[in-house]
Amino acid sequence: MLALLWLPFLACLVLTGIHVYLGLHVLARGVIFVDLALAQVAALGITLAFLAGHPIQSDAAYWYALAFTVGGAALFSATRVRRALIPQEAIIGIVYAVSAALAVLVVDRAPQGAEHIKQLLVGNILTVSAGEVGRLAILYAVIGALHVAMRRPILEISLDPDGAAARGRTVRWWDFAFYVTFGIVVTSSVRMAGVLLVFSYLIVPAAVGALLGSSVGGRLATGWAAGAFVSAAGLWASFAWDLPTGAAVVSTFGVLMAAVATGLGLRALVRGGLDAFRATGLAACAAIALAGALLVAVPQMDHHWLTWLEDGVPAVELVFLTRSERETWHDSTEGLAHGLSEFRRLKTLQEDVRWGRAKLDEEHERRLRQFLASRGEITAGDRFVLATLRGRARERQRFWLGLPFFLLGTAGAYALARRRKRDG
């Protein structure tokens, strides 16, 4: 595992180092999607190079992407006007949408267009080489040194553009310098990691740093730590569960952001005292009432809260089934459990063969693939039976569960609202 993942992890650390710093500037400027827009402009350049016959990882494709990105940087620096009729964020959104549409039109003319789009979106960081990581680290070190040299005007324009203009800063030219260096970073990163991963490394660690840190240094340190942790966790999850690497890391970023938001919400709840707990209780009661009302009105829809409850306590569903339906439920549940267990065992065998931990001849590999496909069809039948039984249970639960939940939630919300009004 370490032999396979240490280079991708090193590449992720290189991405973290520069992107967290640039992300703090992006958050301060309020141009959250500028990275996504420039990444898509770079992807359009790579797409045109691909259509012209150049491989995606070639130097020619890189220079195509860089030329397009510099053009986008010039556009964004020129359109940053205070009190403009059209906000700059709208222009960024238009550039992103048009670039994405043009990339689709161009790639439609290229062979294997779907694979090309997939690679641009999620990249393939697992295949990165030591030379690529080294070149990227040197490039980002040079750009980092440039930003250290011009940190004062860049920070002033990011944090206080009106004050910087009043002090005589040439905002447009400093903006151009920022966006050009930013575009070089994005172009270089997209070719290796893909659009979604680059955007996540830019925004999520910087947002975590902004939420947890008060100073620029504290935010940088927090963002770097968050990026390193997510890189390790995402790569491990990708290896352990055989997931696409880029998508796994981006999803891990989402989990981290949700965890930080939950922690800050709980802290605010504790600090808010009794009034905050009443507001939370009011929202919970309203959610219970809404869930009950939807179960009564539309029992056929997906009621995820009830599904989770039934998965944990099967009796909640079984009590609403007839005796013969319960027998069918037990048979299908046992068949599904056995099928999934066998499927996982054979899937593990297939992965062992793929990674060289086990050996099978070509005939047995073919039979294994066929058996896995047929096993999937068998489990699909059991799932269909269980879904049908669950639908019958829902029709009987609508009044025995839905109506009490609706009345209980409504009564609780009404009582808490009256108490808040009286205390306020």
TAMOJO-V341087 format. One record per residue. N is the residue number from 1. RES is the residue in one small letter. SS is DSSP state (H for helix, E for strand, C for the rest). PSI is psi in radians with two decimals (NA if undefined). NEAR is the number of other ideal C-beta (glycine too) atoms within 10 Angstrom. Layout:
[[N/RES/SS/PSI/NEAR] [N/RES/SS/PSI/NEAR]]
This chain:
[[1/m/C/-0.84/9] [2/l/H/-0.67/7] [3/a/H/-0.55/6] [4/l/H/-0.58/11] [5/l/H/-0.15/19] [6/w/H/-0.64/12] [7/l/H/-0.82/17] [8/p/H/-0.67/24] [9/f/H/-0.70/18] [10/l/H/-0.70/17] [11/a/H/-0.70/24] [12/c/H/-0.66/26] [13/l/H/-0.67/16] [14/v/H/-0.75/24] [15/l/H/-0.75/27] [16/t/H/-0.78/22] [17/g/H/-0.85/19] [18/i/H/-0.62/24] [19/h/H/-0.58/31] [20/v/H/-0.77/27] [21/y/H/-0.85/24] [22/l/H/-0.58/22] [23/g/H/-0.62/29] [24/l/H/-0.69/24] [25/h/H/-0.72/20] [26/v/H/-0.76/21] [27/l/H/-0.73/18] [28/a/H/-0.61/17] [29/r/H/-0.27/18] [30/g/C/0.40/11] [31/v/C/1.15/20] [32/i/C/-0.63/16] [33/f/C/0.23/17] [34/v/H/-0.62/27] [35/d/H/-0.79/28] [36/l/H/-0.70/22] [37/a/H/-0.83/26] [38/l/H/-0.63/32] [39/a/H/-0.69/31] [40/q/H/-0.60/28] [41/v/H/-0.75/31] [42/a/H/-0.70/31] [43/a/H/-0.62/29] [44/l/H/-0.73/27] [45/g/H/-0.74/26] [46/i/H/-0.66/27] [47/t/H/-0.75/28] [48/l/H/-0.69/20] [49/a/H/-0.69/22] [50/f/H/-0.73/25] [51/l/H/-0.53/16] [52/a/C/-0.03/11] [53/g/C/0.15/9] [54/h/C/2.37/17] [55/p/C/2.66/10] [56/i/C/-0.67/17] [57/q/C/0.17/14] [58/s/C/2.84/15] [59/d/H/-0.64/10] [60/a/H/-0.74/14] [61/a/H/-0.66/21] [62/y/H/-0.77/20] [63/w/H/-0.59/14] [64/y/H/-0.90/22] [65/a/H/-0.74/29] [66/l/H/-0.69/19] [67/a/H/-0.77/15] [68/f/H/-0.70/24] [69/t/H/-0.71/27] [70/v/H/-0.69/19] [71/g/H/-0.73/13] [72/g/H/-0.67/28] [73/a/H/-0.74/24] [74/a/H/-0.71/15] [75/l/H/-0.78/15] [76/f/H/-0.65/24] [77/s/H/-0.58/19] [78/a/H/-0.44/13] [79/t/C/0.08/17] [80/r/C/1.59/18] [81/v/C/2.26/12] [82/r/C/2.43/9] [83/r/C/0.71/4] [84/a/C/2.73/11] [85/l/C/-0.57/6] [86/i/C/2.09/10] [87/p/C/2.60/13] [88/q/H/-0.55/18] [89/e/H/-0.59/15] [90/a/H/-0.71/12] [91/i/H/-0.71/19] [92/i/H/-0.76/22] [93/g/H/-0.70/14] [94/i/H/-0.77/12] [95/v/H/-0.74/22] [96/y/H/-0.85/21] [97/a/H/-0.78/12] [98/v/H/-0.72/14] [99/s/H/-0.74/23] [100/a/H/-0.76/18] [101/a/H/-0.75/12] [102/l/H/-0.65/16] [103/a/H/-0.70/23] [104/v/H/-0.74/13] [105/l/H/-0.71/11] [106/v/H/-0.80/16] [107/v/H/-0.35/22] [108/d/C/-0.41/9] [109/r/C/-0.09/9] [110/a/C/2.56/16] [111/p/C/2.58/9] [112/q/C/0.75/11] [113/g/H/-0.67/17] [114/a/H/-0.72/8] [115/e/H/-0.63/12] [116/h/H/-0.81/20] [117/i/H/-0.75/18] [118/k/H/-0.75/15] [119/q/H/-0.67/19] [120/l/H/-0.59/24] [121/l/H/-0.87/18] [122/v/H/-0.12/20] [123/g/C/-2.91/25] [124/n/C/1.24/17] [125/i/H/-0.29/26] [126/l/H/-0.45/16] [127/t/H/0.16/12] [128/v/C/2.54/19] [129/s/C/2.88/11] [130/a/H/-0.65/11] [131/g/H/-0.72/8] [132/e/H/-0.75/18] [133/v/H/-0.74/20] [134/g/H/-0.79/12] [135/r/H/-0.69/12] [136/l/H/-0.72/22] [137/a/H/-0.72/16] [138/i/H/-0.77/11] [139/l/H/-0.81/15] [140/y/H/-0.53/20] [141/a/H/-0.70/13] [142/v/H/-0.79/12] [143/i/H/-0.69/19] [144/g/H/-0.70/16] [145/a/H/-0.69/9] [146/l/H/-0.73/13] [147/h/H/-0.54/19] [148/v/H/-0.71/10] [149/a/H/-0.61/9] [150/m/C/0.50/13] [151/r/H/-0.62/12] [152/r/H/-0.97/10] [153/p/H/-0.63/17] [154/i/H/-0.77/21] [155/l/H/-0.73/16] [156/e/H/-0.75/17] [157/i/H/-0.61/25] [158/s/H/-0.75/20] [159/l/H/-0.56/14] [160/d/C/1.30/14] [161/p/H/-0.65/18] [162/d/H/-0.76/10] [163/g/H/-0.66/11] [164/a/H/-0.72/20] [165/a/H/-0.68/15] [166/a/H/-0.52/9] [167/r/C/0.09/10] [168/g/C/0.20/6] [169/r/C/2.39/19] [170/t/C/1.52/13] [171/v/H/-0.76/18] [172/r/H/-0.72/15] [173/w/H/-0.67/11] [174/w/H/-0.62/19] [175/d/H/-0.73/23] [176/f/H/-0.73/18] [177/a/H/-0.73/19] [178/f/H/-0.85/23] [179/y/H/-0.56/24] [180/v/H/-0.86/18] [181/t/H/-0.66/20] [182/f/H/-0.73/25] [183/g/H/-0.64/26] [184/i/H/-0.75/21] [185/v/H/-0.82/25] [186/v/H/-0.78/32] [187/t/H/-0.78/27] [188/s/H/-0.65/25] [189/s/H/-0.69/27] [190/v/H/-0.68/29] [191/r/H/-0.52/24] [192/m/H/-0.73/22] [193/a/H/-0.31/29] [194/g/C/2.82/25] [195/v/H/-0.84/25] [196/l/H/-0.72/20] [197/l/H/-0.70/27] [198/v/H/-0.78/28] [199/f/H/-0.71/26] [200/s/H/-0.75/28] [201/y/H/-0.50/30] [202/l/H/-0.79/30] [203/i/H/-0.84/21] [204/v/H/-0.91/24] [205/p/H/-0.66/32] [206/a/H/-0.67/26] [207/a/H/-0.71/23] [208/v/H/-0.74/26] [209/g/H/-0.71/25] [210/a/H/-0.59/17] [211/l/H/-0.59/14] [212/l/H/-0.29/17] [213/g/C/2.67/16] [214/s/C/-0.56/8] [215/s/C/2.91/8] [216/v/H/-0.75/15] [217/g/H/-0.73/10] [218/g/H/-0.68/13] [219/r/H/-0.70/24] [220/l/H/-0.82/19] [221/a/H/-0.75/15] [222/t/H/-0.75/20] [223/g/H/-0.72/27] [224/w/H/-0.74/18] [225/a/H/-0.74/16] [226/a/H/-0.74/23] [227/g/H/-0.71/27] [228/a/H/-0.74/17] [229/f/H/-0.80/15] [230/v/H/-0.64/26] [231/s/H/-0.83/25] [232/a/H/-0.79/16] [233/a/H/-0.73/16] [234/g/H/-0.72/28] [235/l/H/-0.70/24] [236/w/H/-0.77/15] [237/a/H/-0.68/17] [238/s/H/-0.73/22] [239/f/H/-0.77/17] [240/a/H/-0.65/10] [241/w/C/0.20/8] [242/d/C/0.96/14] [243/l/C/2.73/14] [244/p/C/2.26/15] [245/t/H/-0.88/24] [246/g/H/-0.80/25] [247/a/H/-0.63/17] [248/a/H/-0.75/21] [249/v/H/-0.75/29] [250/v/H/-0.74/23] [251/s/H/-0.64/17] [252/t/H/-0.64/22] [253/f/H/-0.73/26] [254/g/H/-0.71/12] [255/v/H/-0.75/13] [256/l/H/-0.78/21] [257/m/H/-0.70/19] [258/a/H/-0.69/10] [259/a/H/-0.73/11] [260/v/H/-0.76/17] [261/a/H/-0.70/13] [262/t/H/-0.77/10] [263/g/H/-0.77/12] [264/l/H/-0.61/12] [265/g/H/-0.73/12] [266/l/H/-0.67/10] [267/r/H/-0.74/10] [268/a/H/-0.61/10] [269/l/H/-0.75/13] [270/v/H/-0.74/10] [271/r/H/-0.48/8] [272/g/H/-0.31/13] [273/g/H/-2.67/9] [274/l/H/-0.66/9] [275/d/H/-0.67/11] [276/a/H/-0.68/14] [277/f/H/-0.61/13] [278/r/H/-0.72/16] [279/a/H/-0.71/14] [280/t/H/-0.74/14] [281/g/H/-0.67/16] [282/l/H/-0.76/18] [283/a/H/-0.69/12] [284/a/H/-0.74/14] [285/c/H/-0.70/20] [286/a/H/-0.68/16] [287/a/H/-0.70/14] [288/i/H/-0.76/20] [289/a/H/-0.74/20] [290/l/H/-0.73/15] [291/a/H/-0.75/19] [292/g/H/-0.73/22] [293/a/H/-0.72/17] [294/l/H/-0.64/18] [295/l/H/-0.68/23] [296/v/H/-0.78/16] [297/a/H/-0.72/11] [298/v/C/1.37/13] [299/p/C/-0.32/20] [300/q/C/-0.26/9] [301/m/C/2.98/10] [302/d/C/1.99/10] [303/h/C/1.52/22] [304/h/H/-0.62/9] [305/w/H/-0.68/14] [306/l/H/-0.61/21] [307/t/H/-0.79/13] [308/w/H/-0.70/10] [309/l/H/-0.76/14] [310/e/H/-0.61/19] [311/d/H/-0.64/10] [312/g/H/-0.64/8] [313/v/C/1.50/10] [314/p/C/-0.43/14] [315/a/H/-0.46/8] [316/v/H/-0.56/15] [317/e/H/-0.71/23] [318/l/H/-0.56/15] [319/v/C/-0.32/12] [320/f/C/0.14/20] [321/l/C/2.66/17] [322/t/C/3.02/11] [323/r/H/-0.78/7] [324/s/H/-0.64/8] [325/e/H/-0.64/15] [326/r/H/-0.68/16] [327/e/H/-0.76/11] [328/t/H/-0.69/16] [329/w/H/-0.80/19] [330/h/H/-0.75/12] [331/d/H/-0.79/12] [332/s/H/-0.64/19] [333/t/H/-0.77/15] [334/e/H/-0.72/11] [335/g/H/-0.69/16] [336/l/H/-0.74/18] [337/a/H/-0.77/12] [338/h/H/-0.74/13] [339/g/H/-0.75/19] [340/l/H/-0.67/13] [341/s/H/-0.77/10] [342/e/H/-0.67/15] [343/f/H/-0.78/16] [344/r/H/-0.68/10] [345/r/H/-0.80/10] [346/l/H/-0.58/15] [347/k/H/-0.71/14] [348/t/H/-0.72/13] [349/l/H/-0.74/17] [350/q/H/-0.71/17] [351/e/H/-0.66/12] [352/d/H/-0.68/13] [353/v/H/-0.73/15] [354/r/H/-0.71/11] [355/w/C/0.10/10] [356/g/C/0.17/7] [357/r/C/-0.24/10] [358/a/C/2.83/12] [359/k/C/2.39/9] [360/l/C/2.56/14] [361/d/C/2.99/7] [362/e/H/-0.67/7] [363/e/H/-0.77/8] [364/h/H/-0.59/12] [365/e/H/-0.72/15] [366/r/H/-0.77/11] [367/r/H/-0.63/11] [368/l/H/-0.77/16] [369/r/H/-0.74/12] [370/q/H/-0.70/10] [371/f/H/-0.68/13] [372/l/H/-0.71/15] [373/a/H/-0.76/9] [374/s/H/-0.63/9] [375/r/H/-0.63/16] [376/g/H/-0.66/11] [377/e/H/-0.66/9] [378/i/H/-0.80/15] [379/t/H/-0.55/17] [380/a/H/-0.65/11] [381/g/H/-0.77/13] [382/d/H/-0.70/19] [383/r/H/-0.70/13] [384/f/H/-0.74/11] [385/v/H/-0.79/16] [386/l/H/-0.65/17] [387/a/H/-0.67/10] [388/t/H/-0.77/13] [389/l/H/-0.67/21] [390/r/H/-0.64/18] [391/g/H/-0.69/11] [392/r/H/-0.69/15] [393/a/H/-0.66/22] [394/r/H/-0.73/23] [395/e/H/-0.58/11] [396/r/H/-0.36/15] [397/q/H/-0.31/23] [398/r/H/-0.70/19] [399/f/H/-0.57/12] [400/w/H/-0.42/11] [401/l/H/-0.81/22] [402/g/H/-0.82/22] [403/l/H/-0.79/15] [404/p/H/-0.70/12] [405/f/H/-0.73/22] [406/f/H/-0.81/20] [407/l/H/-0.73/14] [408/l/H/-0.81/14] [409/g/H/-0.71/20] [410/t/H/-0.77/17] [411/a/H/-0.74/12] [412/g/H/-0.76/17] [413/a/H/-0.71/20] [414/y/H/-0.77/13] [415/a/H/-0.76/13] [416/l/H/-0.63/20] [417/a/H/-0.70/14] [418/r/H/-0.71/10] [419/r/H/-0.72/14] [420/r/H/-0.68/14] [421/k/H/-0.70/8] [422/r/H/-0.72/7] [423/d/H/-0.52/9] [424/g/C/NA/6]]
